[in-house]
Amino acid sequence: MSTQVTDTTWQSEVQDGLTLMDFWAPWCGPCRMLGPVLEEIEEEMDNKVKIVKLNIDDNQATASQFGIMSIPTMVLFKDGKPVEKLTGYHPKDVLVDYLETKLA
C-alpha cells in the first residue's frame, strides 16, 4: 500500500531515488480510480519507484507549494527534487512506460 504523507512528512519520503507523489482527495472520482493503479505499479516495479499519496484537503500547504490546481496530479521527484508533473487519470500501461523511461 502506498505511503500516506503530510505537509510535515513528505520531504523525508522523497529524498532518495525516484518517488511519485500523488495529490488526491477522497471526494475525487478519478483519484479513487488512480489509487489502485498506483498500488499495482508500486508492487510490480519492485521498489524501483516509491509512490506516496498526499490528501490535499488535509495538507493544503504542500498542494499550494506545487501549484496543484486540479486532481489527480502526480509530481515525480528524483532524489528530493521535483522533475515533472502529470495531471489527470492515466491508464496503468501509460504510467509504467513513463516511469520506466525515467529509470533509464
Backbone as a chain_set.jsonl record, in Angstrom:
{"seq": "MSTQVTDTTWQSEVQDGLTLMDFWAPWCGPCRMLGPVLEEIEEEMDNKVKIVKLNIDDNQATASQFGIMSIPTMVLFKDGKPVEKLTGYHPKDVLVDYLETKLA", "coords": {"N": [[0.839, -1.202, 0.0], [0.45, 2.227, -0.754], [2.407, 4.826, 0.711], [1.116, 7.159, 2.982], [1.48, 10.636, 3.065], [2.197, 13.824, 4.659], [1.973, 17.445, 5.084], [4.152, 17.837, 6.738], [5.695, 15.5, 6.568], [6.309, 14.692, 3.929], [8.7, 15.53, 2.641], [10.848, 14.026, 3.69], [10.224, 11.581, 2.669], [10.657, 11.67, -0.078], [13.328, 11.893, -0.597], [15.289, 10.025, -1.575], [16.19, 8.441, -4.593], [13.706, 7.6, -7.088], [10.559, 8.978, -6.775], [7.067, 9.042, -6.839], [4.667, 11.337, -6.213], [1.366, 11.404, -5.351], [-1.173, 13.615, -5.562], [-4.23, 13.911, -4.102], [-7.774, 13.512, -3.262], [-10.392, 12.343, -1.091], [-12.988, 12.717, -2.156], [-12.728, 12.806, -4.86], [-13.431, 11.347, -7.852], [-11.816, 10.393, -10.167], [-9.391, 10.26, -8.777], [-9.834, 8.194, -6.971], [-10.038, 6.118, -8.768], [-7.446, 6.041, -9.736], [-5.859, 5.359, -7.544], [-5.739, 2.426, -6.904], [-4.415, 1.617, -9.241], [-1.92, 2.862, -9.029], [-0.978, 1.549, -6.76], [-0.705, -1.079, -7.719], [1.286, -0.647, -9.631], [3.43, 0.18, -8.014], [3.919, -2.158, -6.581], [4.554, -3.967, -8.653], [6.792, -2.787, -9.82], [8.733, -3.301, -8.092], [10.085, -1.836, -5.928], [11.624, -0.016, -7.392], [10.531, 2.36, -7.921], [9.123, 4.617, -5.702], [5.94, 5.203, -4.311], [3.955, 7.755, -3.074], [1.212, 9.209, -1.274], [-0.665, 12.197, -1.022], [-3.115, 13.767, 0.703], [-4.955, 16.373, -0.385], [-6.891, 17.886, 0.891], [-6.295, 17.772, 3.58], [-3.737, 18.689, 3.655], [-2.982, 21.363, 2.674], [-0.928, 23.234, 2.378], [1.281, 22.027, 1.102], [0.121, 21.251, -1.331], [-0.442, 23.768, -2.367], [2.156, 24.803, -2.54], [3.18, 23.346, -4.691], [1.563, 24.207, -6.696], [-0.864, 22.915, -7.292], [-3.667, 22.615, -9.112], [-5.702, 21.072, -10.068], [-6.996, 17.784, -9.51], [-6.676, 14.222, -10.041], [-3.21, 14.884, -9.522], [0.136, 14.146, -10.21], [3.411, 14.331, -8.971], [6.657, 13.882, -9.988], [9.554, 12.995, -8.327], [13.092, 13.161, -8.172], [15.599, 12.083, -6.242], [14.761, 13.893, -4.205], [14.175, 16.239, -5.581], [11.731, 17.989, -7.464], [10.734, 16.822, -10.638], [8.909, 16.446, -12.802], [5.442, 17.042, -13.662], [2.363, 15.37, -13.712], [-0.941, 15.469, -14.789], [-4.265, 14.427, -14.109], [-6.13, 11.356, -14.768], [-4.361, 8.468, -15.707], [-3.944, 5.543, -17.687], [-2.73, 2.343, -16.505], [-0.677, 1.102, -18.14], [0.366, 3.284, -19.527], [1.425, 4.853, -17.453], [3.361, 3.074, -16.406], [5.104, 2.809, -18.612], [5.964, 5.479, -18.774], [7.265, 5.812, -16.256], [9.293, 3.896, -16.501], [10.869, 5.029, -18.504], [11.958, 7.08, -17.074], [13.559, 5.819, -15.289], [15.607, 4.884, -16.771]], "CA": [[0.0, 0.0, 0.0], [1.211, 3.468, -0.86], [2.635, 5.574, 1.941], [0.413, 8.435, 3.108], [2.371, 11.677, 3.568], [1.546, 15.063, 5.086], [2.787, 18.648, 4.898], [5.385, 17.75, 7.531], [6.484, 14.278, 6.351], [6.568, 14.331, 2.535], [10.079, 15.78, 2.199], [11.728, 12.909, 4.046], [9.84, 10.413, 1.865], [11.05, 11.805, -1.485], [14.758, 12.215, -0.643], [16.162, 9.078, -2.267], [15.7, 7.737, -5.767], [12.547, 8.067, -7.839], [9.322, 8.936, -5.993], [5.902, 9.655, -7.465], [3.738, 11.797, -5.182], [0.007, 11.517, -5.861], [-2.03, 14.586, -4.869], [-5.575, 13.368, -4.269], [-8.759, 13.785, -2.209], [-11.365, 11.243, -1.035], [-14.199, 13.027, -2.919], [-12.361, 12.883, -6.279], [-13.642, 10.073, -8.534], [-10.621, 9.925, -10.875], [-8.351, 9.932, -7.777], [-10.157, 6.861, -6.436], [-9.715, 5.16, -9.83], [-5.998, 6.006, -9.899], [-5.22, 4.766, -6.363], [-5.374, 1.012, -7.075], [-3.459, 1.511, -10.341], [-0.609, 3.223, -8.48], [-0.549, 0.483, -5.847], [-0.233, -2.19, -8.562], [2.559, -0.246, -10.24], [4.474, 0.166, -6.982], [4.201, -3.556, -6.288], [5.172, -4.614, -9.81], [8.089, -2.204, -10.16], [9.667, -3.885, -7.136], [10.876, -0.834, -5.211], [12.411, 0.885, -8.246], [9.832, 3.639, -7.779], [8.307, 4.714, -4.49], [4.738, 6.003, -4.542], [3.385, 8.307, -1.852], [-0.049, 9.901, -1.515], [-0.898, 13.344, -0.168], [-4.506, 14.22, 0.679], [-4.869, 17.834, -0.475], [-7.815, 18.513, 1.845], [-5.644, 17.82, 4.888], [-2.36, 19.184, 3.509], [-3.117, 22.401, 1.655], [0.325, 23.981, 2.179], [2.093, 21.337, 0.091], [-0.597, 21.363, -2.608], [-0.24, 25.15, -2.81], [3.572, 24.934, -2.878], [3.413, 22.761, -6.006], [0.625, 24.779, -7.657], [-1.841, 21.907, -7.691], [-4.931, 23.282, -9.424], [-6.713, 20.04, -10.281], [-6.525, 16.468, -9.088], [-5.373, 13.846, -9.5], [-1.947, 15.348, -10.099], [1.283, 13.428, -9.67], [4.69, 15.007, -9.159], [7.76, 12.934, -9.949], [10.755, 13.505, -7.672], [14.324, 12.38, -8.264], [16.484, 12.464, -5.132], [14.236, 15.034, -3.459], [13.885, 17.393, -6.428], [10.622, 17.752, -8.398], [11.198, 16.715, -12.014], [7.803, 16.634, -13.735], [4.085, 16.964, -13.116], [1.358, 14.728, -14.569], [-2.275, 15.78, -14.285], [-5.36, 13.608, -14.608], [-6.036, 9.895, -14.704], [-3.643, 7.808, -16.807], [-4.004, 4.08, -17.551], [-1.555, 1.705, -15.923], [0.415, 0.888, -19.1], [0.957, 4.59, -19.828], [2.239, 5.244, -16.301], [4.514, 2.173, -16.325], [6.031, 3.235, -19.67], [6.514, 6.771, -18.358], [8.218, 5.611, -15.162], [10.456, 3.148, -16.992], [11.772, 5.948, -19.224], [12.633, 7.92, -16.065], [14.54, 4.959, -14.612], [16.715, 4.575, -17.703]], "C": [[0.873, 1.252, 0.0], [1.292, 4.176, 0.486], [1.847, 6.876, 1.907], [1.395, 9.454, 3.683], [1.56, 12.93, 3.902], [2.464, 16.247, 4.766], [4.131, 18.524, 5.613], [6.248, 16.525, 7.216], [6.912, 14.033, 4.911], [8.024, 14.496, 2.135], [11.014, 14.624, 2.523], [11.435, 11.678, 3.195], [10.326, 10.486, 0.417], [12.553, 12.025, -1.668], [15.595, 11.319, -1.541], [15.482, 8.442, -3.468], [14.512, 8.417, -6.418], [11.288, 7.889, -6.99], [8.23, 9.666, -6.757], [4.931, 10.039, -6.349], [2.389, 12.089, -5.835], [-0.769, 12.494, -4.986], [-3.467, 14.185, -5.151], [-6.493, 13.879, -3.156], [-9.804, 12.675, -2.255], [-12.606, 11.467, -1.897], [-13.965, 13.016, -4.427], [-12.474, 11.511, -6.936], [-12.423, 9.561, -9.283], [-9.477, 9.554, -9.917], [-8.583, 8.525, -7.239], [-9.891, 5.782, -7.476], [-8.201, 4.968, -9.935], [-5.302, 5.278, -8.749], [-4.81, 3.312, -6.536], [-4.357, 0.794, -8.194], [-2.045, 1.803, -9.819], [-0.089, 2.144, -7.534], [-0.026, -0.716, -6.624], [1.131, -1.872, -9.153], [3.687, -0.331, -9.218], [4.893, -1.269, -6.668], [4.989, -4.204, -7.427], [6.552, -4.055, -10.142], [9.128, -2.497, -9.081], [10.637, -2.867, -6.521], [11.803, 0.011, -6.081], [11.84, 2.298, -8.158], [9.003, 3.579, -6.513], [7.1, 5.586, -4.825], [4.187, 6.449, -3.191], [2.143, 9.106, -2.23], [-0.209, 11.039, -0.516], [-2.335, 13.824, -0.362], [-4.505, 15.753, 0.713], [-5.826, 18.547, 0.481], [-7.137, 18.719, 3.197], [-4.27, 18.485, 4.848], [-2.286, 20.262, 2.433], [-1.821, 23.161, 1.394], [1.171, 23.347, 1.082], [1.433, 21.429, -1.279], [-0.393, 22.758, -3.196], [1.205, 25.36, -3.271], [3.863, 24.416, -4.292], [2.401, 23.236, -7.055], [-0.396, 23.784, -8.169], [-3.195, 22.586, -7.869], [-6.056, 22.286, -9.664], [-6.115, 18.706, -9.859], [-7.255, 15.396, -9.884], [-4.23, 14.51, -10.272], [-0.84, 14.567, -9.416], [2.531, 14.239, -9.964], [5.773, 13.954, -8.992], [8.979, 13.624, -9.349], [11.923, 12.578, -7.958], [15.269, 12.93, -7.202], [16.064, 13.782, -4.473], [13.868, 16.247, -4.291], [12.72, 17.081, -7.373], [11.121, 17.813, -9.839], [10.086, 17.062, -12.997], [6.474, 16.487, -13.019], [3.176, 16.318, -14.154], [-0.005, 15.021, -13.974], [-3.296, 14.861, -14.919], [-5.098, 12.119, -14.452], [-5.276, 9.391, -15.928], [-3.749, 6.307, -16.6], [-2.662, 3.522, -17.077], [-0.405, 1.578, -16.921], [1.113, 2.194, -19.453], [1.876, 5.024, -18.687], [3.49, 4.377, -16.176], [5.554, 2.574, -17.378], [6.731, 4.542, -19.294], [7.594, 6.585, -17.285], [9.472, 4.858, -15.618], [11.411, 4.04, -17.78], [12.542, 6.82, -18.231], [13.691, 7.118, -15.302], [15.774, 4.734, -15.478], [17.852, 5.561, -17.559]], "O": [[1.901, 1.311, 0.674], [0.361, 4.126, 1.29], [1.9, 7.612, 0.922], [2.069, 9.174, 4.675], [0.409, 13.078, 3.492], [3.57, 16.078, 4.253], [5.137, 19.052, 5.139], [7.429, 16.512, 7.565], [7.814, 13.226, 4.685], [8.542, 13.686, 1.366], [11.879, 14.28, 1.717], [12.305, 10.825, 3.019], [10.398, 9.456, -0.252], [13.003, 12.313, -2.777], [16.517, 11.797, -2.201], [14.35, 7.967, -3.379], [14.329, 9.63, -6.318], [10.988, 6.784, -6.54], [8.44, 10.77, -7.259], [4.432, 9.175, -5.628], [2.286, 12.909, -6.747], [-0.995, 12.231, -3.805], [-3.88, 14.124, -6.309], [-6.059, 14.578, -2.24], [-10.08, 12.124, -3.32], [-13.225, 10.495, -2.331], [-14.909, 13.198, -5.195], [-11.703, 10.607, -6.616], [-12.016, 8.418, -9.076], [-8.692, 8.65, -10.204], [-7.637, 7.755, -7.072], [-9.555, 4.652, -7.122], [-7.73, 3.861, -10.194], [-4.264, 4.648, -8.956], [-3.641, 2.984, -6.334], [-3.527, -0.111, -8.109], [-1.098, 1.081, -10.129], [1.109, 1.859, -7.513], [0.981, -1.311, -6.241], [2.023, -2.72, -9.173], [4.765, -0.848, -9.513], [6.08, -1.556, -6.51], [5.972, -4.905, -7.189], [7.393, -4.77, -10.687], [10.256, -2.007, -9.141], [11.855, -3.031, -6.594], [12.684, 0.69, -5.553], [12.556, 3.289, -8.3], [8.272, 2.617, -6.277], [7.223, 6.584, -5.535], [3.98, 5.638, -2.288], [2.028, 9.613, -3.346], [0.068, 10.884, 0.673], [-2.719, 14.236, -1.457], [-4.107, 16.358, 1.708], [-5.588, 19.7, 0.841], [-7.376, 19.718, 3.875], [-3.704, 18.806, 5.893], [-1.615, 20.096, 1.414], [-1.631, 23.685, 0.297], [1.716, 24.048, 0.23], [2.111, 21.66, -2.281], [-0.192, 22.9, -4.402], [1.445, 26.023, -4.28], [4.694, 24.98, -5.004], [2.384, 22.726, -8.175], [-0.755, 23.805, -9.346], [-3.793, 23.068, -6.907], [-7.229, 22.615, -9.484], [-4.898, 18.523, -9.853], [-8.362, 15.644, -10.361], [-4.281, 14.671, -11.492], [-0.868, 14.352, -8.204], [2.697, 14.769, -11.062], [5.809, 13.23, -7.997], [9.386, 14.695, -9.798], [11.766, 11.357, -7.984], [15.684, 14.088, -7.257], [16.889, 14.66, -4.218], [13.3, 17.201, -3.759], [12.712, 16.03, -8.015], [11.839, 18.738, -10.217], [10.28, 17.866, -13.909], [6.379, 15.902, -11.939], [3.214, 16.675, -15.331], [-0.206, 14.84, -12.773], [-3.217, 14.548, -16.107], [-4.013, 11.687, -14.064], [-5.522, 9.838, -17.049], [-3.655, 5.832, -15.468], [-1.614, 4.148, -17.231], [0.732, 1.911, -16.587], [2.327, 2.209, -19.658], [2.982, 5.508, -18.93], [4.568, 4.89, -15.873], [6.743, 2.668, -17.073], [7.94, 4.685, -19.475], [8.693, 7.131, -17.394], [10.578, 5.156, -15.167], [12.624, 3.839, -17.736], [13.659, 7.249, -18.521], [14.616, 7.697, -14.732], [16.854, 4.431, -14.97], [18.858, 5.451, -18.261]]}, "num_chains": 1, "name": "protein.A"}
